């Protein structure tokens, strides 16, 4: 009788060991996925904040440049700042995505208008740039929310 009891005990220990190993493997995979999702989400949030800051600063600097009466001695500095921001915005965007390129096109159009284009058109283009960027960032924010829930896109 003792042999059967020992066998049952060994089977119980083996089953417990197998369940523990399976649980360990599942936990490691799940933790790896969670770390990946957190990393992607954090990076995307930083990217969203950076793009928002760059576009808003670009709009402010471009609007300031269009007001030729305000501090003409700072024009060269503002133009450099505007052009730097324009390049940073462009580098934040996907060159293959039409929505990204619409933002890029509007920013370039605003730069052109601030260099001597139709003064009445510039505020319209800057508003379009702000609205297009806002819509784009909202879409990206929704994507971050899905990713943080574990539904990678």
Buried (B, 14 or more C-beta within 10 A) or exposed (E): EEEEEEEEEEEEEEEEEEEEEEEEEEEEEEEEEEEEBEEBBEEBBEBBEEBBEBBBBBBBBBBBBBEEEEEEEEEEEBBEBBEBBBEBBBEBBEEEEEEBBBBBBBBBBBBBBBEEBEEEEBBEBBEBBBEBBEEBBEEBEEBBEEBBEEEEE
